[in-house]
Amino acid sequence: MSNGLLREKKTVKAMVEIYCRGNDHACREHESCESCSDLLRYAHERLDKCVFGEEKPVCALCPVHCYHPARRNEISHVMRYSGPKMFLRHPFLALSHLFTGNTKPGEKVQKYLERKKSRQADERRRLTSVA
């Protein structure tokens, strides 16, 4: 596994742990509660299956929403809560995440976006020719 994806996994894990402990979930010293652990497993599974691999952008900027809508809502809530706290508890991960979010999309992402725009243009042309 690449360094970028490993860092993403560490970042998500840190955010889930901050959220779990900060919301009085039934967690132990270095373990999250069952629901947070389940969310973390799901997030790691999604990272493992990411179509962009090493070129994966941060989730907020990703053109592919690979999370189920309910799970996306859960992880979004976790990230909103944990994000500001990351600078104090995990400054390196927080800065890495911000830096990654401000970089130019990788080649795979750009090709995906070009194909998507092309399909949308084809669909518009098809709809206007039918009318």
Secondary structure, DSSP 8 states (H G I E B T S, - for coil): --HHHHHHHHHHHHHHHHHHHHTT-S-BTTB--HHHHHHHHHHHHHHHT-TTGGG---GGG-SS--S-HHHHHHHHHHHHHHHHHHHHH-HHHHHHHHHHHTS---HHHHHHHHHHHHHHHHHHHHHHHH-
